[in-house]
């Protein structure tokens, strides 16, 4: 279905163990899932985490962020703050009036933390999948990465494009490069607000970061998040950035254990 918020029709899927819904029951536990940038849509969540979490008792809200999937993305609207405002509007539109659990992967992790900081009282917990908070260091790194995607003289980017998707990882990277080229994500990330260490210190909700040992986010993100009072981390060995594809069973297990500790309305037998 489509939900109009912030002037954009967002492609949204709401589902629990019984099937698709049009609104949520605010008395039930809810997860809102925020995908990354480039190749991602909510389908990554739907085929990996939706059913296991629904069996636990969650209602899952999944949606295509701007410029991804079936949601349009006008120029100048891909900032972190716009991502948080979009999520708030979607939650309002579908009746999610109580705090929700957030899952953010990669770029979506930065939106999840930003939302928790700037919409206090609306977040029950945050789970980050090989991603971290949108700090100033994160913003600088992402802008350099997006800038490389647009640099026609960058040898590695040219190799990826020339490979024509000969491996699954190169195919995903080539699609991401194309997304950077057709959108204003570089300029919008440059214009995005950031979170500070003092803001992270004020986040008392449970925060779980799940990293791939070869994903690249573990060192910097973990150091930044350690100031949050209820932060914990899990590192999945021998996998990279794409946890959905590389370690789905381990990912589901870690998340299920986390939620069973922090959400009393879930059912143990669904794990």
Secondary structure, 3 states (H helix, E strand, C coil): CEEEECCEEEEEEEEECCEEECCCCCCCCEEEEECCCCCCCCHHHHHHHHHHHHHHCCEEEEECCCCECCECCCCCCCCHHHHHHHHHHHHHHHCCCCCEEEEEECHHHHHHHHHHHHCCCCEEEEEEECCCCCCHHHHHHHHHHHHHHHCCCCHHHHHHHHHCCCCHHHHHHHHHHHHHHHCCHHHHHHCCCCCCHHHHHCCCCEEEEEEECCCCCHHHHHHHHCCCCCEEEEEECCCCCCHHHHCHHHHHHHHHHHHHHHCCCCCHHHC
